[in-house]
């Protein structure tokens, strides 16, 4: 039987021969104590309100699954995109994160890289950073009303993102990077596909190109509907799209992609409840595995941006049911 690492690597090859479905994040060891994560996300503490390095207010209530930006008229970092240079102060990654990698490297050194893949992490992508600074409504309207100013701001955020990726690649030397940027809602993109292509595509080609040039596997998280741009995503170097909502036509996308990109997700998040039953969770997971597993280049997974679920019992049952499916199907 292939190791978890070997099975994942076969899954993402166009002509690979995995011997079972990859079980969610099983092949990866997330390294979360690198200087970049500590510097940009280290003050996010459950039960507290904080302000991030860009100046965005971050809420993290005790009963929330994770931190979220809190952007109001009074708290907008950038109230006028035509004067964004006046308001937006880009965090100095080179000055604050070029050194101090010893802890992250020590954590990575403990990973058996014959069995597992070291995974670096990049939260808050280019689009997300824009709406962190000015809110969703302003961001989407400014693509149409102030395109030149938005292009300048997006390019600045993209350069920050590139420097982040470069520091992570050059210092940690991970096998995989999980990069976040949600580009859509449950049933549609947040913007016209041509707007995404005009503002974001080439910036991500550069960022993901650097990763690929250094033999880093690119996993892009977006728990979204992204059907209209999946071929673009594969073209710019994304090898795995993590967060594929079941509202997407996963079978149709598998046929269209023909192995050019692996789809990771497909599980319905409505099973992640405090009152969800063993039978309900198993039935939902089995349905997804049976529907999408035969098409290949599919990894059953919750659509959240890292491993685990809100309610721990859900994750335990999901993991066990995927194992049972593999035993039943691949012997």
Buried (B, 14 or more C-beta within 10 A) or exposed (E): EBEBBBBBBBBBEEEBEBEBBBBBBBBBBBBEBBBBBBBBBBBBEEEEEBEBBBBBBBEBEEEEEEBBBBBEEEBBBBBBBBEBEEBBEEBEBEEBBEEBBEEBBEBBEEBEEEEBBBBBBBBBBBBBBBBBBBBEEBBBBBBEEBBEBBEBBBBBBBBBBBBBBBBBBEBBBBBBBBBBBBBBEEEBBBBEBEBBEBBBBEBBBBBBBBBBEBEBBBBBBBBBBBBBBBEBBBEBBBBBBBBBBBBBEBBEBBEBBEBBBBBBBBBBBEBBBEEBEEEBBBEBBBBBBEBBBEBBBBBBBBBBBBBBBBBEBBBEBBBBBBBBBBEEEEE
